Amino acid sequence: MSANWYVLRSKARKEDAVYAQALQRGLEVFYPRLRVNPVNPRARKVRPYFPGYMFVRVDLEAVGRSV
């Protein structure tokens, strides 16, 4: 079976930790983020495009469903 894309849901504001763990396991992850420019130019932040969600490409038969 080939690898497919799945939606991975995480707790709010924990996306970066989940992203790091997925990369550490060697998974292909798509985690789009936006650069937000508020009124204060020193307060630039990067926020997730889809808060609480990211996309993972994995072969569940090879890896298992515990991933």
PQR file with spaces between the fields and no chain letter, atoms N, CA, C, O and H, PARSE charges and radii, in Angstrom:
ATOM       1  N    MET     1       0.853   -1.183    0.000 -0.4000 1.5000
ATOM       2  CA   MET     1       0.000    0.000    0.000 -0.0000 2.0000
ATOM       3  C    MET     1       0.895    1.242    0.000  0.5500 1.7000
ATOM       4  O    MET     1       1.972    1.240    0.596 -0.5500 1.4000
ATOM       5  N    SER     2       0.454    2.268   -0.652 -0.4000 1.5000
ATOM       6  CA   SER     2       1.243    3.495   -0.719 -0.0000 2.0000
ATOM       7  C    SER     2       0.862    4.450    0.407  0.5500 1.7000
ATOM       8  O    SER     2      -0.174    4.300    1.055 -0.5500 1.4000
ATOM       9  H    SER     2      -0.421    2.270   -1.136  0.4000 1.0000
ATOM      10  N    ALA     3       1.708    5.408    0.612 -0.4000 1.5000
ATOM      11  CA   ALA     3       1.462    6.397    1.665 -0.0000 2.0000
ATOM      12  C    ALA     3       0.349    7.341    1.239  0.5500 1.7000
ATOM      13  O    ALA     3       0.265    7.725    0.072 -0.5500 1.4000
ATOM      14  H    ALA     3       2.549    5.530    0.085  0.4000 1.0000
ATOM      15  N    ASN     4      -0.493    7.710    2.176 -0.4000 1.5000
ATOM      16  CA   ASN     4      -1.593    8.645    1.947 -0.0000 2.0000
ATOM      17  C    ASN     4      -1.471    9.811    2.912  0.5500 1.7000
ATOM      18  O    ASN     4      -0.766    9.736    3.917 -0.5500 1.4000
ATOM      19  H    ASN     4      -0.424    7.399    3.124  0.4000 1.0000
ATOM      20  N    TRP     5      -2.175   10.895    2.586 -0.4000 1.5000
ATOM      21  CA   TRP     5      -2.205   12.068    3.455 -0.0000 2.0000
ATOM      22  C    TRP     5      -3.355   11.938    4.444  0.5500 1.7000
ATOM      23  O    TRP     5      -4.466   11.561    4.071 -0.5500 1.4000
ATOM      24  H    TRP     5      -2.749   10.956    1.769  0.4000 1.0000
ATOM      25  N    TYR     6      -3.083   12.253    5.707 -0.4000 1.5000
ATOM      26  CA   TYR     6      -4.080   12.220    6.769 -0.0000 2.0000
ATOM      27  C    TYR     6      -4.023   13.534    7.539  0.5500 1.7000
ATOM      28  O    TYR     6      -2.989   14.200    7.585 -0.5500 1.4000
ATOM      29  H    TYR     6      -2.180   12.559    6.010  0.4000 1.0000
ATOM      30  N    VAL     7      -5.146   13.889    8.136 -0.4000 1.5000
ATOM      31  CA   VAL     7      -5.200   15.078    8.991 -0.0000 2.0000
ATOM      32  C    VAL     7      -4.841   14.644   10.401  0.5500 1.7000
ATOM      33  O    VAL     7      -5.397   13.679   10.925 -0.5500 1.4000
ATOM      34  H    VAL     7      -5.986   13.347    8.098  0.4000 1.0000
ATOM      35  N    LEU     8      -3.919   15.354   11.005 -0.4000 1.5000
ATOM      36  CA   LEU     8      -3.500   15.084   12.372 -0.0000 2.0000
ATOM      37  C    LEU     8      -3.990   16.226   13.241  0.5500 1.7000
ATOM      38  O    LEU     8      -3.658   17.386   12.996 -0.5500 1.4000
ATOM      39  H    LEU     8      -3.468   16.138   10.579  0.4000 1.0000
ATOM      40  N    ARG     9      -4.768   15.907   14.243 -0.4000 1.5000
ATOM      41  CA   ARG     9      -5.333   16.926   15.126 -0.0000 2.0000
ATOM      42  C    ARG     9      -4.523   16.977   16.416  0.5500 1.7000
ATOM      43  O    ARG     9      -4.135   15.943   16.959 -0.5500 1.4000
ATOM      44  H    ARG     9      -5.037   14.965   14.442  0.4000 1.0000
ATOM      45  N    SER    10      -4.275   18.182   16.895 -0.4000 1.5000
ATOM      46  CA   SER    10      -3.539   18.353   18.149 -0.0000 2.0000
ATOM      47  C    SER    10      -4.285   19.328   19.049  0.5500 1.7000
ATOM      48  O    SER    10      -5.238   19.987   18.632 -0.5500 1.4000
ATOM      49  H    SER    10      -4.591   19.022   16.454  0.4000 1.0000
ATOM      50  N    LYS    11      -3.834   19.401   20.276 -0.4000 1.5000
ATOM      51  CA   LYS    11      -4.416   20.377   21.196 -0.0000 2.0000
ATOM      52  C    LYS    11      -4.027   21.780   20.744  0.5500 1.7000
ATOM      53  O    LYS    11      -3.014   21.981   20.075 -0.5500 1.4000
ATOM      54  H    LYS    11      -3.061   18.865   20.616  0.4000 1.0000
ATOM      55  N    ALA    12      -4.847   22.729   21.123 -0.4000 1.5000
ATOM      56  CA   ALA    12      -4.574   24.117   20.751 -0.0000 2.0000
ATOM      57  C    ALA    12      -3.234   24.567   21.328  0.5500 1.7000
ATOM      58  O    ALA    12      -2.921   24.284   22.485 -0.5500 1.4000
ATOM      59  H    ALA    12      -5.670   22.567   21.667  0.4000 1.0000
ATOM      60  N    ARG    13      -2.461   25.258   20.528 -0.4000 1.5000
ATOM      61  CA   ARG    13      -1.151   25.809   20.891 -0.0000 2.0000
ATOM      62  C    ARG    13      -0.095   24.746   21.196  0.5500 1.7000
ATOM      63  O    ARG    13       0.941   25.056   21.783 -0.5500 1.4000
ATOM      64  H    ARG    13      -2.715   25.488   19.589  0.4000 1.0000
ATOM      65  N    LYS    14      -0.346   23.513   20.808 -0.4000 1.5000
ATOM      66  CA   LYS    14       0.642   22.437   20.961 -0.0000 2.0000
ATOM      67  C    LYS    14       1.118   21.931   19.606  0.5500 1.7000
ATOM      68  O    LYS    14       1.775   20.893   19.518 -0.5500 1.4000
ATOM      69  H    LYS    14      -1.188   23.262   20.331  0.4000 1.0000
ATOM      70  N    GLU    15       0.784   22.668   18.552 -0.4000 1.5000
ATOM      71  CA   GLU    15       1.104   22.227   17.204 -0.0000 2.0000
ATOM      72  C    GLU    15       2.606   22.102   16.984  0.5500 1.7000
ATOM      73  O    GLU    15       3.060   21.168   16.323 -0.5500 1.4000
ATOM      74  H    GLU    15       0.251   23.511   18.623  0.4000 1.0000
ATOM      75  N    ASP    16       3.375   23.029   17.531 -0.4000 1.5000
ATOM      76  CA   ASP    16       4.825   22.999   17.320 -0.0000 2.0000
ATOM      77  C    ASP    16       5.451   21.755   17.941  0.5500 1.7000
ATOM      78  O    ASP    16       6.364   21.169   17.360 -0.5500 1.4000
ATOM      79  H    ASP    16       3.006   23.788   18.068  0.4000 1.0000
ATOM      80  N    ALA    17       4.975   21.347   19.113 -0.4000 1.5000
ATOM      81  CA   ALA    17       5.501   20.148   19.765 -0.0000 2.0000
ATOM      82  C    ALA    17       5.139   18.898   18.967  0.5500 1.7000
ATOM      83  O    ALA    17       5.970   18.004   18.804 -0.5500 1.4000
ATOM      84  H    ALA    17       4.233   21.824   19.586  0.4000 1.0000
ATOM      85  N    VAL    18       3.914   18.831   18.474 -0.4000 1.5000
ATOM      86  CA   VAL    18       3.481   17.685   17.669 -0.0000 2.0000
ATOM      87  C    VAL    18       4.258   17.650   16.354  0.5500 1.7000
ATOM      88  O    VAL    18       4.655   16.581   15.889 -0.5500 1.4000
ATOM      89  H    VAL    18       3.239   19.557   18.606  0.4000 1.0000
ATOM      90  N    TYR    19       4.470   18.813   15.764 -0.4000 1.5000
ATOM      91  CA   TYR    19       5.242   18.915   14.524 -0.0000 2.0000
ATOM      92  C    TYR    19       6.667   18.393   14.731  0.5500 1.7000
ATOM      93  O    TYR    19       7.180   17.640   13.904 -0.5500 1.4000
ATOM      94  H    TYR    19       4.147   19.681   16.141  0.4000 1.0000
ATOM      95  N    ALA    20       7.294   18.789   15.821 -0.4000 1.5000
ATOM      96  CA   ALA    20       8.657   18.339   16.119 -0.0000 2.0000
ATOM      97  C    ALA    20       8.706   16.830   16.337  0.5500 1.7000
ATOM      98  O    ALA    20       9.639   16.171   15.878 -0.5500 1.4000
ATOM      99  H    ALA    20       6.876   19.402   16.492  0.4000 1.0000
ATOM     100  N    GLN    21       7.716   16.277   17.028 -0.4000 1.5000
ATOM     101  CA   GLN    21       7.678   14.831   17.258 -0.0000 2.0000
ATOM     102  C    GLN    21       7.475   14.063   15.958  0.5500 1.7000
ATOM     103  O    GLN    21       8.091   13.018   15.749 -0.5500 1.4000
ATOM     104  H    GLN    21       6.958   16.812   17.400  0.4000 1.0000
ATOM     105  N    ALA    22       6.618   14.576   15.088 -0.4000 1.5000
ATOM     106  CA   ALA    22       6.379   13.905   13.809 -0.0000 2.0000
ATOM     107  C    ALA    22       7.641   13.913   12.953  0.5500 1.7000
ATOM     108  O    ALA    22       7.962   12.911   12.314 -0.5500 1.4000
ATOM     109  H    ALA    22       6.118   15.425   15.257  0.4000 1.0000
ATOM     110  N    LEU    23       8.352   15.027   12.935 -0.4000 1.5000
ATOM     111  CA   LEU    23       9.606   15.088   12.185 -0.0000 2.0000
ATOM     112  C    LEU    23      10.652   14.163   12.785  0.5500 1.7000
ATOM     113  O    LEU    23      11.435   13.550   12.059 -0.5500 1.4000
ATOM     114  H    LEU    23       8.091   15.841   13.454  0.4000 1.0000
ATOM     115  N    GLN    24      10.667   14.060   14.099 -0.4000 1.5000
ATOM     116  CA   GLN    24      11.623   13.190   14.778 -0.0000 2.0000
ATOM     117  C    GLN    24      11.374   11.726   14.418  0.5500 1.7000
ATOM     118  O    GLN    24      12.315   10.934   14.355 -0.5500 1.4000
ATOM     119  H    GLN    24      10.031   14.558   14.689  0.4000 1.0000
ATOM     120  N    ARG    25      10.114   11.364   14.182 -0.4000 1.5000
ATOM     121  CA   ARG    25       9.772    9.994   13.782 -0.0000 2.0000
ATOM     122  C    ARG    25       9.988    9.748   12.294  0.5500 1.7000
ATOM     123  O    ARG    25       9.802    8.630   11.813 -0.5500 1.4000
ATOM     124  H    ARG    25       9.350   12.007   14.233  0.4000 1.0000
ATOM     125  N    GLY    26      10.377   10.778   11.574 -0.4000 1.5000
ATOM     126  CA   GLY    26      10.665   10.621   10.163 -0.0000 2.0000
ATOM     127  C    GLY    26       9.451   10.711    9.262  0.5500 1.7000
ATOM     128  O    GLY    26       9.489   10.211    8.138 -0.5500 1.4000
ATOM     129  H    GLY    26      10.529   11.686   11.965  0.4000 1.0000
ATOM     130  N    LEU    27       8.378   11.330    9.718 -0.4000 1.5000
ATOM     131  CA   LEU    27       7.163   11.458    8.923 -0.0000 2.0000
ATOM     132  C    LEU    27       7.219   12.710    8.058  0.5500 1.7000
ATOM     133  O    LEU    27       7.853   13.701    8.420 -0.5500 1.4000
ATOM     134  H    LEU    27       8.347   11.736   10.631  0.4000 1.0000
ATOM     135  N    GLU    28       6.552   12.653    6.920 -0.4000 1.5000
ATOM     136  CA   GLU    28       6.432   13.823    6.056 -0.0000 2.0000
ATOM     137  C    GLU    28       5.243   14.638    6.543  0.5500 1.7000
ATOM     138  O    GLU    28       4.119   14.136    6.570 -0.5500 1.4000
ATOM     139  H    GLU    28       6.036   11.848    6.626  0.4000 1.0000
ATOM     140  N    VAL    29       5.479   15.890    6.928 -0.4000 1.5000
ATOM     141  CA   VAL    29       4.449   16.722    7.552 -0.0000 2.0000
ATOM     142  C    VAL    29       4.282   18.010    6.759  0.5500 1.7000
ATOM     143  O    VAL    29       5.261   18.632    6.346 -0.5500 1.4000
ATOM     144  H    VAL    29       6.392   16.297    6.906  0.4000 1.0000
ATOM     145  N    PHE    30       3.027   18.404    6.550 -0.4000 1.5000
ATOM     146  CA   PHE    30       2.706   19.700    5.957 -0.0000 2.0000
ATOM     147  C    PHE    30       2.021   20.511    7.047  0.5500 1.7000
ATOM     148  O    PHE    30       0.913   20.187    7.473 -0.5500 1.4000
ATOM     149  H    PHE    30       2.231   17.899    6.885  0.4000 1.0000
ATOM     150  N    TYR    31       2.690   21.567    7.494 -0.4000 1.5000
ATOM     151  CA   TYR    31       2.204   22.397    8.599 -0.0000 2.0000
ATOM     152  C    TYR    31       2.292   23.857    8.171  0.5500 1.7000
ATOM     153  O    TYR    31       3.267   24.536    8.493 -0.5500 1.4000
ATOM     154  H    TYR    31       3.590   21.830    7.148  0.4000 1.0000
ATOM     155  N    PRO    32       1.278   24.354    7.444 -0.5600 1.5000
ATOM     156  CA   PRO    32       1.342   25.731    6.942  0.2800 2.0000
ATOM     157  C    PRO    32       1.172   26.759    8.050  0.5500 1.7000
ATOM     158  O    PRO    32       0.351   26.593    8.952 -0.5500 1.4000
ATOM     159  N    ARG    33       1.967   27.829    7.966 -0.4000 1.5000
ATOM     160  CA   ARG    33       1.913   28.908    8.948 -0.0000 2.0000
ATOM     161  C    ARG    33       1.883   30.250    8.243  0.5500 1.7000
ATOM     162  O    ARG    33       2.344   30.384    7.109 -0.5500 1.4000
ATOM     163  H    ARG    33       2.635   27.964    7.233  0.4000 1.0000
ATOM     164  N    LEU    34       1.338   31.238    8.928 -0.4000 1.5000
ATOM     165  CA   LEU    34       1.243   32.601    8.407 -0.0000 2.0000
ATOM     166  C    LEU    34       2.049   33.542    9.274  0.5500 1.7000
ATOM     167  O    LEU    34       2.089   33.393   10.496 -0.5500 1.4000
ATOM     168  H    LEU    34       0.964   31.130    9.849  0.4000 1.0000
ATOM     169  N    ARG    35       2.684   34.503    8.651 -0.4000 1.5000
ATOM     170  CA   ARG    35       3.370   35.553    9.396 -0.0000 2.0000
ATOM     171  C    ARG    35       2.362   36.673    9.627  0.5500 1.7000
ATOM     172  O    ARG    35       1.843   37.255    8.674 -0.5500 1.4000
ATOM     173  H    ARG    35       2.652   34.624    7.659  0.4000 1.0000
ATOM     174  N    VAL    36       2.090   36.971   10.885 -0.4000 1.5000
ATOM     175  CA   VAL    36       1.112   37.992   11.261 -0.0000 2.0000
ATOM     176  C    VAL    36       1.862   39.260   11.623  0.5500 1.7000
ATOM     177  O    VAL    36       2.796   39.228   12.424 -0.5500 1.4000
ATOM     178  H    VAL    36       2.512   36.499   11.659  0.4000 1.0000
ATOM     179  N    ASN    37       1.458   40.367   11.039 -0.4000 1.5000
ATOM     180  CA   ASN    37       2.086   41.657   11.314 -0.0000 2.0000
ATOM     181  C    ASN    37       1.093   42.557   12.041  0.5500 1.7000
ATOM     182  O    ASN    37       0.293   43.232   11.394 -0.5500 1.4000
ATOM     183  H    ASN    37       0.699   40.393   10.388  0.4000 1.0000
ATOM     184  N    PRO    38       1.128   42.580   13.354 -0.5600 1.5000
ATOM     185  CA   PRO    38       0.234   43.475   14.092  0.2800 2.0000
ATOM     186  C    PRO    38       0.689   44.930   13.958  0.5500 1.7000
ATOM     187  O    PRO    38       1.632   45.229   13.226 -0.5500 1.4000
ATOM     188  N    VAL    39       0.024   45.808   14.655 -0.4000 1.5000
ATOM     189  CA   VAL    39       0.344   47.238   14.585 -0.0000 2.0000
ATOM     190  C    VAL    39       1.786   47.495   15.026  0.5500 1.7000
ATOM     191  O    VAL    39       2.493   48.289   14.404 -0.5500 1.4000
ATOM     192  H    VAL    39      -0.742   45.565   15.249  0.4000 1.0000
ATOM     193  N    ASN    40       2.216   46.841   16.076 -0.4000 1.5000
ATOM     194  CA   ASN    40       3.586   46.983   16.567 -0.0000 2.0000
ATOM     195  C    ASN    40       4.518   46.147   15.681  0.5500 1.7000
ATOM     196  O    ASN    40       4.380   44.923   15.661 -0.5500 1.4000
ATOM     197  H    ASN    40       1.643   46.197   16.581  0.4000 1.0000
ATOM     198  N    PRO    41       5.452   46.748   14.956 -0.5600 1.5000
ATOM     199  CA   PRO    41       6.305   45.976   14.048  0.2800 2.0000
ATOM     200  C    PRO    41       7.250   45.010   14.759  0.5500 1.7000
ATOM     201  O    PRO    41       7.729   44.061   14.138 -0.5500 1.4000
ATOM     202  N    ARG    42       7.526   45.224   16.024 -0.4000 1.5000
ATOM     203  CA   ARG    42       8.399   44.309   16.765 -0.0000 2.0000
ATOM     204  C    ARG    42       7.657   43.076   17.258  0.5500 1.7000
ATOM     205  O    ARG    42       8.284   42.138   17.750 -0.5500 1.4000
ATOM     206  H    ARG    42       7.137   45.995   16.528  0.4000 1.0000
ATOM     207  N    ALA    43       6.357   43.059   17.138 -0.4000 1.5000
ATOM     208  CA   ALA    43       5.556   41.951   17.653 -0.0000 2.0000
ATOM     209  C    ALA    43       5.157   40.971   16.552  0.5500 1.7000
ATOM     210  O    ALA    43       4.093   40.359   16.636 -0.5500 1.4000
ATOM     211  H    ALA    43       5.847   43.820   16.738  0.4000 1.0000
ATOM     212  N    ARG    44       5.981   40.812   15.533 -0.4000 1.5000
ATOM     213  CA   ARG    44       5.676   39.874   14.451 -0.0000 2.0000
ATOM     214  C    ARG    44       5.627   38.457   14.996  0.5500 1.7000
ATOM     215  O    ARG    44       6.471   38.055   15.797 -0.5500 1.4000
ATOM     216  H    ARG    44       6.846   41.309   15.465  0.4000 1.0000
ATOM     217  N    LYS    45       4.641   37.717   14.557 -0.4000 1.5000
ATOM     218  CA   LYS    45       4.476   36.346   15.018 -0.0000 2.0000
ATOM     219  C    LYS    45       4.132   35.450   13.844  0.5500 1.7000
ATOM     220  O    LYS    45       3.619   35.899   12.818 -0.5500 1.4000
ATOM     221  H    LYS    45       3.956   38.043   13.906  0.4000 1.0000
ATOM     222  N    VAL    46       4.426   34.181   14.022 -0.4000 1.5000
ATOM     223  CA   VAL    46       4.053   33.168   13.048 -0.0000 2.0000
ATOM     224  C    VAL    46       2.974   32.316   13.692  0.5500 1.7000
ATOM     225  O    VAL    46       3.161   31.761   14.775 -0.5500 1.4000
ATOM     226  H    VAL    46       4.842   33.817   14.856  0.4000 1.0000
ATOM     227  N    ARG    47       1.845   32.221   13.009 -0.4000 1.5000
ATOM     228  CA   ARG    47       0.720   31.457   13.546 -0.0000 2.0000
ATOM     229  C    ARG    47       0.306   30.392   12.551  0.5500 1.7000
ATOM     230  O    ARG    47       0.472   30.567   11.344 -0.5500 1.4000
ATOM     231  H    ARG    47       1.693   32.672   12.129  0.4000 1.0000
ATOM     232  N    PRO    48      -0.238   29.279   13.054 -0.5600 1.5000
ATOM     233  CA   PRO    48      -0.670   28.218   12.132  0.2800 2.0000
ATOM     234  C    PRO    48      -1.844   28.662   11.268  0.5500 1.7000
ATOM     235  O    PRO    48      -2.738   29.378   11.719 -0.5500 1.4000
ATOM     236  N    TYR    49      -1.816   28.219   10.018 -0.4000 1.5000
ATOM     237  CA   TYR    49      -2.895   28.539    9.088 -0.0000 2.0000
ATOM     238  C    TYR    49      -4.174   27.804    9.482  0.5500 1.7000
ATOM     239  O    TYR    49      -5.273   28.348    9.369 -0.5500 1.4000
ATOM     240  H    TYR    49      -1.090   27.637    9.652  0.4000 1.0000
ATOM     241  N    PHE    50      -4.020   26.561    9.944 -0.4000 1.5000
ATOM     242  CA   PHE    50      -5.136   25.765   10.452 -0.0000 2.0000
ATOM     243  C    PHE    50      -4.834   25.424   11.912  0.5500 1.7000
ATOM     244  O    PHE    50      -4.222   24.388   12.169 -0.5500 1.4000
ATOM     245  H    PHE    50      -3.127   26.120   10.036  0.4000 1.0000
ATOM     246  N    PRO    51      -5.236   26.253   12.876 -0.5600 1.5000
ATOM     247  CA   PRO    51      -4.901   25.989   14.282  0.2800 2.0000
ATOM     248  C    PRO    51      -5.423   24.627   14.743  0.5500 1.7000
ATOM     249  O    PRO    51      -6.598   24.304   14.573 -0.5500 1.4000
ATOM     250  N    GLY    52      -4.531   23.846   15.326 -0.4000 1.5000
ATOM     251  CA   GLY    52      -4.896   22.537   15.851 -0.0000 2.0000
ATOM     252  C    GLY    52      -4.822   21.408   14.841  0.5500 1.7000
ATOM     253  O    GLY    52      -5.117   20.263   15.182 -0.5500 1.4000
ATOM     254  H    GLY    52      -3.576   24.108   15.464  0.4000 1.0000
ATOM     255  N    TYR    53      -4.431   21.703   13.593 -0.4000 1.5000
ATOM     256  CA   TYR    53      -4.398   20.675   12.553 -0.0000 2.0000
ATOM     257  C    TYR    53      -3.113   20.761   11.747  0.5500 1.7000
ATOM     258  O    TYR    53      -2.552   21.839   11.552 -0.5500 1.4000
ATOM     259  H    TYR    53      -4.192   22.633   13.316  0.4000 1.0000
ATOM     260  N    MET    54      -2.657   19.605   11.283 -0.4000 1.5000
ATOM     261  CA   MET    54      -1.574   19.521   10.323 -0.0000 2.0000
ATOM     262  C    MET    54      -1.797   18.270    9.485  0.5500 1.7000
ATOM     263  O    MET    54      -2.640   17.437    9.817 -0.5500 1.4000
ATOM     264  H    MET    54      -3.112   18.729   11.441  0.4000 1.0000
ATOM     265  N    PHE    55      -1.060   18.143    8.425 -0.4000 1.5000
ATOM     266  CA   PHE    55      -1.251   17.044    7.494 -0.0000 2.0000
ATOM     267  C    PHE    55      -0.007   16.168    7.498  0.5500 1.7000
ATOM     268  O    PHE    55       1.118   16.665    7.452 -0.5500 1.4000
ATOM     269  H    PHE    55      -0.376   18.820    8.155  0.4000 1.0000
ATOM     270  N    VAL    56      -0.226   14.842    7.553 -0.4000 1.5000
ATOM     271  CA   VAL    56       0.871   13.891    7.646 -0.0000 2.0000
ATOM     272  C    VAL    56       0.719   12.865    6.531  0.5500 1.7000
ATOM     273  O    VAL    56      -0.366   12.325    6.319 -0.5500 1.4000
ATOM     274  H    VAL    56      -1.140   14.438    7.589  0.4000 1.0000
ATOM     275  N    ARG    57       1.797   12.602    5.829 -0.4000 1.5000
ATOM     276  CA   ARG    57       1.795   11.565    4.796 -0.0000 2.0000
ATOM     277  C    ARG    57       2.487   10.343    5.368  0.5500 1.7000
ATOM     278  O    ARG    57       3.663   10.388    5.729 -0.5500 1.4000
ATOM     279  H    ARG    57       2.679   13.041    6.001  0.4000 1.0000
ATOM     280  N    VAL    58       1.731    9.237    5.447 -0.4000 1.5000
ATOM     281  CA   VAL    58       2.258    8.039    6.088 -0.0000 2.0000
ATOM     282  C    VAL    58       1.572    6.808    5.500  0.5500 1.7000
ATOM     283  O    VAL    58       0.430    6.879    5.045 -0.5500 1.4000
ATOM     284  H    VAL    58       0.776    9.201    5.154  0.4000 1.0000
ATOM     285  N    ASP    59       2.274    5.691    5.516 -0.4000 1.5000
ATOM     286  CA   ASP    59       1.714    4.398    5.148 -0.0000 2.0000
ATOM     287  C    ASP    59       1.346    3.695    6.449  0.5500 1.7000
ATOM     288  O    ASP    59       2.227    3.217    7.165 -0.5500 1.4000
ATOM     289  H    ASP    59       3.201    5.633    5.886  0.4000 1.0000
ATOM     290  N    LEU    60       0.060    3.629    6.761 -0.4000 1.5000
ATOM     291  CA   LEU    60      -0.376    3.082    8.047 -0.0000 2.0000
ATOM     292  C    LEU    60      -0.084    1.594    8.188  0.5500 1.7000
ATOM     293  O    LEU    60       0.102    1.108    9.303 -0.5500 1.4000
ATOM     294  H    LEU    60      -0.656    4.018    6.180  0.4000 1.0000
ATOM     295  N    GLU    61      -0.041    0.866    7.082 -0.4000 1.5000
ATOM     296  CA   GLU    61       0.269   -0.562    7.174 -0.0000 2.0000
ATOM     297  C    GLU    61       1.724   -0.788    7.567  0.5500 1.7000
ATOM     298  O    GLU    61       2.028   -1.733    8.294 -0.5500 1.4000
ATOM     299  H    GLU    61      -0.193    1.261    6.176  0.4000 1.0000
ATOM     300  N    ALA    62       2.612    0.059    7.100 -0.4000 1.5000
ATOM     301  CA   ALA    62       4.029   -0.098    7.413 -0.0000 2.0000
ATOM     302  C    ALA    62       4.367    0.428    8.801  0.5500 1.7000
ATOM     303  O    ALA    62       5.195   -0.156    9.500 -0.5500 1.4000
ATOM     304  H    ALA    62       2.364    0.827    6.509  0.4000 1.0000
ATOM     305  N    VAL    63       3.740    1.517    9.204 -0.4000 1.5000
ATOM     306  CA   VAL    63       4.082    2.169   10.467 -0.0000 2.0000
ATOM     307  C    VAL    63       3.203    1.679   11.603  0.5500 1.7000
ATOM     308  O    VAL    63       3.687    1.478   12.717 -0.5500 1.4000
ATOM     309  H    VAL    63       3.068    1.992    8.636  0.4000 1.0000
ATOM     310  N    GLY    64       1.933    1.486   11.340 -0.4000 1.5000
ATOM     311  CA   GLY    64       0.983    1.112   12.383 -0.0000 2.0000
ATOM     312  C    GLY    64       0.106    2.290   12.736  0.5500 1.7000
ATOM     313  O    GLY    64       0.452    3.437   12.451 -0.5500 1.4000
ATOM     314  H    GLY    64       1.540    1.649   10.435  0.4000 1.0000
ATOM     315  N    ARG    65      -1.011    2.020   13.346 -0.4000 1.5000
ATOM     316  CA   ARG    65      -1.974    3.075   13.647 -0.0000 2.0000
ATOM     317  C    ARG    65      -1.632    3.863   14.903  0.5500 1.7000
ATOM     318  O    ARG    65      -2.312    4.846   15.200 -0.5500 1.4000
ATOM     319  H    ARG    65      -1.293    1.088   13.578  0.4000 1.0000
ATOM     320  N    SER    66      -0.622    3.478   15.641 -0.4000 1.5000
ATOM     321  CA   SER    66      -0.273    4.199   16.866 -0.0000 2.0000
ATOM     322  C    SER    66       0.451    5.506   16.584  0.5500 1.7000
ATOM     323  O    SER    66       0.694    6.290   17.501 -0.5500 1.4000
ATOM     324  H    SER    66      -0.070    2.679   15.400  0.4000 1.0000
ATOM     325  N    VAL    67       0.795    5.745   15.339 -0.4000 1.5000
ATOM     326  CA   VAL    67       1.509    6.976   14.985 -0.0000 2.0000
ATOM     327  C    VAL    67       0.571    8.077   15.012  0.5500 1.7000
ATOM     328  O    VAL    67       0.950    9.217   14.745 -0.5500 1.4000
ATOM     329  H    VAL    67       0.598    5.108   14.593  0.4000 1.0000
